[in-house]
Amino acid sequence: MATDIKLGWDVEALNKAYRQGCMAGEMGLPKSRCPYRGDVVIAAWEAGWDDAGEARARRSPPGDDLFSHIA
């Protein structure tokens, strides 16, 4: 497995960070909640968070929430 010894990350770690970013984005957590340190792993987590946010936006258009149905 390819590992960058100097930075301490590998492909599996980046995939895990991406998946965790997706979950955080799906749950609506703020991007500032990233639990990682290190630019590359943070970028993977943020990419997952961004992708989940875009997917959520496509699934529910603006104004399509509980309160818009009540009014």
Secondary structure, DSSP 8 states (H G I E B T S, - for coil): --EETTTTEEHHHHHHHHHHHHHHHHTT--GGG----SHHHHHHHHHHHHHHHHHHHHHS-TT-SHHHHH-
